[in-house]
Amino acid sequence: MKVATIAGRAVHVDDEGFLTVYGEWDEDLAETLAARIGIELTDAHWKALRFLRDDYRSQGETATLRRVSVVGGIPTRQLFTLFPKKPAKKMAYIAGLPKPRGCV
């Protein structure tokens, strides 16, 4: 497991930069991760990120885009607007979760 310094602290990441230790994430770190990929977080972003974090805790894996839309109640079109191009991957990265299965 690699260790990276993000926002002035050491965190464990995989080869693609996704956090690997659930408890190392917090909202300040999310702001930094979002800024790294050109996203400024709004309340709408936080709704998706909080759903992902809560769902991961109960399900044991990162939710797919479909699950965020159906169970989380956030339309897919909105997710693509909030997290352009690869929303599932970007949401997981910012939320400090593993990349969802099926993401390239």
Secondary structure, 3 states (H helix, E strand, C coil): CEEEEECCEEEEECCCCCECCHHHCCHHHHHHHHHHCCCCCCHHHHHHHHHHHHHHHHHCCCCCHHHHHHCCCCCHHHHHHHCCCCHHHHHHHHHCCCCCCCCC
